[in-house]
Amino acid sequence: MARRRKRTDKTSGWMPAVIFNSLLILTPVIAAQVLGAAFSGASFSESPAIEAIDQTRRNIDAAFASFAPRNPGDRYEFWYDVVDRELGERDMAAAHGFLLAAPEMLDKKDVRGLMAAADSERLSRADERLTAAALRKLPTAISLKYEQTQVSARVLDTQVEEGPETIAEESTGNAADADGVGGPEVEVAAPGVSEEARFRLLGNFQDLAENSERWLHGDRIDTIALKMTAIGLIEAESSDGVSDANIRAASILKSALRSRRLTDEFRTYLTARVNAALPDDKLRPALSTALGQLATTEVRTERVKAAFTGAIDQRGLLRLEDDLEQIDRIGTLTSPTAAITLIEQAEDSADLRRIRLIAEAGGDRAVALVKQSGTAALRVADTGVHWTMHMVLQVMGMTLSAVAMLFVTWSTLRRNIKFRRRHHGPLPG
């Protein structure tokens, strides 16, 4: 009996130590996973919550306030200088963003007058009232320059909608597309553009067939632009809203590729996504078969169309469409041209979601923020803690581990006190 009690005492002595040490290792691991999931870029959801938008908007306002000079007397001149700078670069979105940021950048006395003027406007939206009031606060020469630049931008949008020669000539079949150089810097559809105009922006299947043949023969062809064009043209034959969004996003990406405004990291990421949607090992043999026999232009075009359609990997396309959705939303919240300025800062899908969140929170303010601070602007995106069932279970596990550690600690101290009293008498005091 004494031997059995001694064995039990030994067991009860080392078991709590094993449990405690295991929990000591396990708890920090679970805590790191919870923090990583809560605050990493992976937690930026595809559709940001209202709390994330509100917090990001507060961060945007604080960022604009930090741009302004410390001396209140210099703030007004600094503000209209940055507006004039963006007008000089014909960046209407950024100029408009700085107009909307006036309450954060100007002196308190100027802000009171500005907000009073905005409240007196009869426009429906708060941003429209603020823009009208800020325009009147600009020096006359700059406000006139703003209005003239705005009119020019509207004329350009009208030309795009009507399909001018410069747009009609843009296709995947011209020489500029071969090496990604030349042509207009931005060739994307403005809001409200007809299906026919969007189709011309992507070229047509005959251009795609000619470029595909050149690609097979080893000519200099931007493969990613070629595949993006194919995806856009195939999507153009569908009339659902998802396809329209993909077409707009493909046009934005194609323009960004042609003007070489994507980071190397994002181009590598995009290349992997596009190649997963249209893998070479399926596409090349299909195109070789389609273009390997003599046929009329119409027949060859149909064969190339069928080759691209048959080579699409649906799972890869779905992953690519997740990114296309983000890009289309960014363009909708700002403009196609502004969307290129914003995604120019991205390196991966997490950055895309950050940019989407900033655009949701600030609209054209996001463009002005990026023009002023570059990639640092992405740090204002604040999604908070995005709770998922997996995270809830992890937090519950971490809590149970912490409670278990406290229980083991308390049990060990209690046992040690009893042991000390049994062998050494009561504790002094």
C-alpha positions as CSV (number, residue, x, y, z in Angstrom):
1,M,0.0,0.0,0.0
2,A,2.8,2.4,0.9
3,R,4.6,1.5,-2.4
4,R,1.4,2.2,-4.4
5,R,1.0,5.6,-2.6
6,K,4.6,6.5,-3.4
7,R,4.1,5.6,-7.0
8,T,0.9,7.7,-7.1
9,D,2.7,10.7,-5.5
10,K,5.5,10.5,-8.1
11,T,2.9,10.3,-11.0
12,S,0.9,13.2,-9.6
13,G,4.2,15.2,-9.3
14,W,5.4,14.9,-12.9
15,M,2.0,15.0,-14.7
16,P,1.2,18.6,-13.9
17,A,4.7,19.6,-15.0
18,V,4.2,17.9,-18.4
19,I,0.7,19.5,-18.8
20,F,2.0,22.9,-17.8
21,N,5.0,22.8,-20.2
22,S,2.8,21.6,-23.1
23,L,0.3,24.4,-22.5
24,L,3.2,26.9,-22.2
25,I,4.3,25.9,-25.7
26,L,0.8,25.6,-27.2
27,T,-0.7,28.8,-26.0
28,P,1.8,31.2,-27.7
29,V,1.4,29.2,-31.0
30,I,-2.4,29.6,-30.9
31,A,-2.1,33.3,-30.0
32,A,0.3,33.9,-32.9
33,Q,-2.2,32.2,-35.3
34,V,-5.1,34.3,-34.0
35,L,-3.1,37.5,-34.3
36,G,-1.9,36.6,-37.7
37,A,-5.4,35.8,-39.0
38,A,-6.8,38.9,-37.4
39,F,-4.4,41.5,-38.6
40,S,-2.7,40.1,-41.7
41,G,-3.6,41.0,-45.2
42,A,-5.4,37.7,-45.5
43,S,-8.1,39.0,-43.2
44,F,-9.1,41.8,-45.6
45,S,-12.4,40.5,-46.9
46,E,-13.5,40.7,-50.5
47,S,-16.4,42.9,-49.5
48,P,-15.3,45.1,-46.6
49,A,-17.6,45.7,-43.6
50,I,-19.0,49.1,-42.7
51,E,-16.8,49.1,-39.6
52,A,-13.7,48.7,-41.7
53,I,-14.8,51.4,-44.1
54,D,-15.5,53.8,-41.3
55,Q,-12.1,53.2,-39.6
56,T,-10.3,53.5,-42.9
57,R,-12.0,56.8,-43.6
58,R,-10.8,58.1,-40.3
59,N,-7.3,57.0,-41.1
60,I,-7.5,58.7,-44.5
61,D,-8.6,62.0,-42.9
62,A,-5.7,61.7,-40.4
63,A,-3.3,61.1,-43.3
64,F,-4.4,64.2,-45.1
65,A,-4.2,66.3,-41.9
66,S,-0.6,65.1,-41.5
67,F,0.3,66.3,-45.0
68,A,-0.6,69.9,-44.2
69,P,2.2,72.2,-42.9
70,R,2.4,72.8,-39.2
71,N,2.2,76.6,-39.7
72,P,-1.6,77.3,-40.2
73,G,-0.7,80.3,-42.5
74,D,1.0,78.0,-45.0
75,R,-1.8,75.4,-45.3
76,Y,-4.0,77.2,-47.8
77,E,-1.2,77.8,-50.2
78,F,0.0,74.2,-49.8
79,W,-3.6,72.9,-50.5
80,Y,-4.2,74.8,-53.7
81,D,-0.6,74.0,-54.9
82,V,-1.3,70.3,-54.7
83,V,-4.6,70.7,-56.6
84,D,-2.8,72.8,-59.2
85,R,-0.1,70.1,-59.5
86,E,-2.6,67.4,-60.2
87,L,-4.4,69.5,-62.8
88,G,-1.0,70.1,-64.5
89,E,-0.7,66.3,-64.7
90,R,-4.3,66.1,-66.0
91,D,-5.2,63.8,-63.1
92,M,-8.8,64.9,-62.4
93,A,-9.4,62.1,-59.8
94,A,-6.5,63.2,-57.7
95,A,-7.4,66.9,-58.0
96,H,-10.9,66.1,-57.0
97,G,-9.6,64.0,-54.1
98,F,-7.6,67.0,-52.7
99,L,-10.7,69.2,-53.0
100,L,-12.6,66.7,-50.9
101,A,-9.7,66.6,-48.4
102,A,-9.8,70.4,-47.8
103,P,-11.4,70.1,-44.4
104,E,-8.5,68.1,-43.2
105,M,-5.8,70.2,-44.8
106,L,-6.9,73.8,-44.2
107,D,-6.7,75.9,-41.1
108,K,-9.7,75.7,-38.7
109,K,-10.9,79.2,-39.6
110,D,-10.9,78.4,-43.3
111,V,-12.6,75.0,-42.6
112,R,-15.5,76.7,-40.8
113,G,-16.1,79.0,-43.8
114,L,-15.8,76.1,-46.2
115,M,-18.3,73.9,-44.4
116,A,-20.7,76.8,-44.0
117,A,-20.5,77.3,-47.8
118,A,-21.0,73.6,-48.5
119,D,-24.1,73.5,-46.3
120,S,-25.6,76.2,-48.3
121,E,-25.3,74.3,-51.6
122,R,-28.4,72.6,-53.0
123,L,-26.7,69.6,-54.4
124,S,-27.9,66.1,-53.2
125,R,-24.6,64.4,-52.2
126,A,-22.3,65.7,-49.4
127,D,-19.2,65.2,-51.6
128,E,-20.8,67.3,-54.4
129,R,-21.6,70.1,-52.0
130,L,-18.1,70.0,-50.6
131,T,-16.5,70.0,-54.1
132,A,-18.6,73.0,-55.1
133,A,-17.6,75.0,-52.0
134,A,-13.9,74.0,-52.3
135,L,-13.8,75.1,-55.9
136,R,-15.0,78.6,-54.9
137,K,-12.2,78.7,-52.3
138,L,-9.5,78.1,-54.9
139,P,-7.7,81.0,-56.5
140,T,-9.7,82.0,-59.6
141,A,-7.0,80.8,-62.1
142,I,-6.9,77.4,-60.6
143,S,-10.7,76.9,-60.3
144,L,-11.0,77.9,-64.0
145,K,-8.2,75.4,-64.9
146,Y,-10.1,72.7,-62.9
147,E,-13.3,73.3,-64.9
148,Q,-11.5,73.4,-68.2
149,T,-9.7,70.1,-67.4
150,Q,-13.0,68.6,-66.3
151,V,-14.7,69.6,-69.7
152,S,-11.7,68.0,-71.6
153,A,-12.2,64.8,-69.6
154,R,-15.9,64.7,-70.5
155,V,-15.1,65.2,-74.1
156,L,-12.7,62.3,-74.0
157,D,-15.2,60.1,-72.4
158,T,-17.7,61.0,-75.1
159,Q,-15.2,60.1,-77.8
160,V,-14.6,56.7,-76.1
161,E,-18.4,56.1,-76.1
162,E,-18.7,56.9,-79.8
163,G,-15.7,54.7,-80.6
164,P,-13.2,57.1,-82.3
165,E,-10.6,56.0,-84.8
166,T,-7.8,56.0,-82.1
167,I,-9.8,53.6,-80.1
168,A,-10.9,51.4,-83.0
169,E,-7.3,51.0,-84.1
170,E,-6.3,49.7,-80.7
171,S,-6.3,45.9,-80.8
172,T,-4.1,43.0,-79.9
173,G,-3.0,42.8,-83.5
174,N,-1.0,46.0,-83.7
175,A,2.8,46.2,-83.4
176,A,2.6,48.1,-80.1
177,D,0.9,45.1,-78.4
178,A,3.8,42.8,-79.4
179,D,6.2,44.3,-77.0
180,G,3.9,46.2,-74.6
181,V,5.1,49.6,-75.8
182,G,3.3,52.4,-77.6
183,G,-0.4,53.3,-78.0
184,P,-2.4,55.4,-75.6
185,E,-1.4,55.0,-72.0
186,V,-5.0,54.3,-70.9
187,E,-7.5,52.6,-73.1
188,V,-10.4,51.6,-71.0
189,A,-14.1,52.0,-71.1
190,A,-15.7,54.8,-69.2
191,P,-19.0,54.2,-67.3
192,G,-21.9,53.8,-69.6
193,V,-19.8,52.7,-72.7
194,S,-21.7,50.5,-75.1
195,E,-20.9,46.8,-75.5
196,E,-19.6,47.5,-79.0
197,A,-17.1,50.1,-77.7
198,R,-15.9,47.7,-75.0
199,F,-15.5,45.0,-77.6
200,R,-13.3,47.4,-79.7
201,L,-11.2,48.1,-76.6
202,L,-10.3,44.5,-76.4
203,G,-9.9,43.9,-80.1
204,N,-11.7,41.0,-81.7
205,F,-11.3,37.3,-82.3
206,Q,-9.6,37.8,-85.6
207,D,-6.9,40.0,-84.0
208,L,-6.6,37.3,-81.3
209,A,-6.1,34.6,-83.9
210,E,-3.3,36.6,-85.7
211,N,-1.6,37.3,-82.4
212,S,-1.9,33.7,-81.3
213,E,-0.2,32.6,-84.5
214,R,2.7,35.0,-83.9
215,W,3.0,33.8,-80.3
216,L,3.3,30.2,-81.5
217,H,6.0,31.3,-84.0
218,G,8.0,32.8,-81.1
219,D,7.4,36.5,-81.9
220,R,7.5,39.1,-79.2
221,I,4.0,38.9,-77.7
222,D,2.9,39.9,-74.2
223,T,1.4,36.5,-73.3
224,I,-0.5,37.8,-70.3
225,A,-2.1,40.6,-72.3
226,L,-2.9,38.0,-75.0
227,K,-4.6,35.7,-72.5
228,M,-6.4,38.6,-70.8
229,T,-7.8,39.7,-74.1
230,A,-9.0,36.1,-74.8
231,I,-10.7,36.0,-71.4
232,G,-12.3,39.4,-72.0
233,L,-13.6,38.5,-75.5
234,I,-15.0,35.1,-74.3
235,E,-16.7,36.9,-71.4
236,A,-18.1,39.5,-73.8
237,E,-20.3,36.9,-75.3
238,S,-22.1,36.5,-72.0
239,S,-24.7,39.1,-70.9
240,D,-24.6,38.6,-67.2
241,G,-23.3,41.3,-64.8
242,V,-20.3,39.2,-63.7
243,S,-19.1,39.1,-67.3
244,D,-19.5,42.8,-67.7
245,A,-17.4,43.4,-64.6
246,N,-14.7,41.0,-65.8
247,I,-14.6,42.8,-69.2
248,R,-14.1,46.2,-67.5
249,A,-11.4,44.8,-65.2
250,A,-9.7,43.1,-68.1
251,S,-9.6,46.4,-70.0
252,I,-8.1,48.1,-67.0
253,L,-5.4,45.4,-66.6
254,K,-4.6,45.4,-70.3
255,S,-4.1,49.2,-70.2
256,A,-1.9,48.9,-67.1
257,L,0.2,46.2,-68.8
258,R,0.6,48.2,-72.0
259,S,1.7,51.3,-70.1
260,R,4.0,49.2,-67.8
261,R,2.5,50.6,-64.7
262,L,2.3,47.3,-62.6
263,T,4.9,46.4,-60.1
264,D,7.2,43.5,-60.9
265,E,5.7,41.6,-57.9
266,F,2.1,42.2,-59.1
267,R,2.9,41.3,-62.7
268,T,4.4,38.0,-61.4
269,Y,1.3,37.4,-59.3
270,L,-1.0,38.2,-62.2
271,T,1.0,36.0,-64.5
272,A,0.5,33.0,-62.2
273,R,-3.2,33.8,-61.9
274,V,-3.7,34.1,-65.7
275,N,-1.6,31.1,-66.5
276,A,-3.7,29.1,-64.0
277,A,-6.8,30.1,-65.8
278,L,-5.3,29.5,-69.3
279,P,-2.4,27.0,-68.8
280,D,0.1,26.8,-71.6
281,D,0.1,23.0,-71.6
282,K,-3.5,23.0,-72.7
283,L,-3.5,26.2,-74.8
284,R,-0.5,25.6,-77.0
285,P,-1.5,22.2,-78.4
286,A,-5.1,23.5,-78.9
287,L,-3.8,26.5,-80.8
288,S,-1.4,24.5,-82.8
289,T,-4.2,22.2,-84.0
290,A,-6.5,25.2,-84.7
291,L,-3.9,27.0,-86.7
292,G,-2.1,24.0,-88.2
293,Q,-4.4,23.5,-91.2
294,L,-5.3,25.8,-94.1
295,A,-8.7,27.4,-93.8
296,T,-10.4,30.7,-94.4
297,T,-10.0,33.6,-92.0
298,E,-13.4,33.0,-90.6
299,V,-12.8,29.3,-90.0
300,R,-9.4,29.9,-88.4
301,T,-10.9,32.6,-86.1
302,E,-13.6,30.2,-84.9
303,R,-11.1,27.5,-84.3
304,V,-8.9,29.8,-82.2
305,K,-11.9,31.0,-80.3
306,A,-12.8,27.3,-79.6
307,A,-9.2,26.6,-78.6
308,F,-9.1,29.3,-76.0
309,T,-12.5,28.4,-74.7
310,G,-11.6,24.7,-74.4
311,A,-8.3,25.5,-72.7
312,I,-9.8,27.5,-69.8
313,D,-9.4,25.9,-66.4
314,Q,-12.6,26.8,-64.5
315,R,-11.0,26.7,-61.0
316,G,-8.2,28.9,-62.1
317,L,-10.6,31.2,-63.8
318,L,-12.7,31.5,-60.6
319,R,-9.6,32.5,-58.7
320,L,-8.7,35.1,-61.4
321,E,-12.3,36.4,-61.3
322,D,-11.9,37.2,-57.6
323,D,-9.1,39.6,-58.5
324,L,-11.1,41.0,-61.5
325,E,-14.0,41.7,-59.2
326,Q,-11.8,43.8,-56.9
327,I,-10.3,45.7,-59.9
328,D,-13.7,46.4,-61.4
329,R,-15.0,47.7,-58.0
330,I,-12.0,50.0,-57.7
331,G,-12.7,51.4,-61.2
332,T,-16.4,51.8,-60.4
333,L,-15.6,53.7,-57.1
334,T,-13.1,56.0,-58.9
335,S,-12.6,55.8,-62.6
336,P,-10.8,53.4,-64.9
337,T,-7.8,55.7,-65.2
338,A,-7.7,56.3,-61.5
339,A,-7.9,52.5,-60.9
340,I,-4.7,52.1,-62.8
341,T,-3.1,54.7,-60.5
342,L,-4.3,52.7,-57.5
343,I,-3.4,49.2,-58.6
344,E,0.0,50.5,-59.6
345,Q,0.8,50.2,-55.8
346,A,-0.3,46.6,-55.5
347,E,2.0,43.6,-55.1
348,D,-0.5,40.8,-54.4
349,S,-4.2,40.0,-53.8
350,A,-4.0,41.3,-50.2
351,D,-2.9,44.7,-51.6
352,L,-5.8,44.6,-54.0
353,R,-8.2,44.2,-51.1
354,R,-6.5,47.0,-49.2
355,I,-6.9,49.3,-52.2
356,R,-10.5,48.2,-52.6
357,L,-11.1,49.2,-49.0
358,I,-9.4,52.6,-49.4
359,A,-11.5,53.3,-52.5
360,E,-14.7,52.3,-50.6
361,A,-13.8,54.6,-47.8
362,G,-12.5,57.6,-49.8
363,G,-13.4,57.4,-53.4
364,D,-11.2,60.0,-55.2
365,R,-9.6,60.8,-51.9
366,A,-7.8,57.4,-52.3
367,V,-6.2,58.6,-55.6
368,A,-5.0,61.8,-54.0
369,L,-3.6,59.9,-51.0
370,V,-1.7,57.5,-53.3
371,K,-0.3,60.4,-55.4
372,Q,0.9,62.1,-52.2
373,S,2.4,59.1,-50.3
374,G,2.7,56.2,-52.8
375,T,2.7,52.7,-51.4
376,A,2.6,54.0,-47.8
377,A,-1.1,54.9,-48.5
378,L,-2.0,51.2,-48.3
379,R,-1.2,51.3,-44.6
380,V,-4.3,53.4,-43.9
381,A,-6.5,50.4,-44.8
382,D,-7.8,49.1,-41.4
383,T,-10.1,46.1,-41.4
384,G,-10.1,45.5,-37.7
385,V,-10.6,42.0,-36.5
386,H,-12.5,40.0,-39.1
387,W,-14.2,37.2,-37.1
388,T,-14.6,33.8,-38.7
389,M,-15.6,30.5,-37.1
390,H,-12.0,29.3,-37.4
391,M,-10.8,32.4,-35.4
392,V,-13.6,31.9,-32.8
393,L,-12.5,28.3,-32.2
394,Q,-8.9,29.4,-32.0
395,V,-9.7,32.0,-29.4
396,M,-11.7,29.5,-27.4
397,G,-8.8,27.1,-27.6
398,M,-6.4,29.8,-26.4
399,T,-8.7,30.7,-23.6
400,L,-9.1,27.1,-22.4
401,S,-5.3,26.7,-22.6
402,A,-4.8,29.8,-20.4
403,V,-7.4,28.6,-17.9
404,A,-5.8,25.2,-17.8
405,M,-2.4,26.8,-17.1
406,L,-3.9,28.8,-14.2
407,F,-5.5,25.6,-12.9
408,V,-2.3,23.6,-13.1
409,T,-0.4,26.4,-11.4
410,W,-2.9,26.7,-8.6
411,S,-3.0,22.9,-8.1
412,T,0.8,22.7,-8.0
413,L,1.1,25.6,-5.5
414,R,-1.7,24.0,-3.3
415,R,0.1,20.6,-3.4
416,N,3.4,22.2,-2.5
417,I,1.9,24.0,0.4
418,K,0.3,20.8,1.7
419,F,3.6,19.0,1.3
420,R,5.5,21.7,3.2
421,R,3.0,21.6,6.0
422,R,3.2,17.9,6.2
423,H,7.0,17.7,6.4
424,H,8.0,21.0,7.9
425,G,5.1,22.1,10.0
426,P,2.9,25.2,9.4
427,L,4.3,28.1,7.5
428,P,5.5,31.0,9.7
429,G,3.0,33.9,10.2
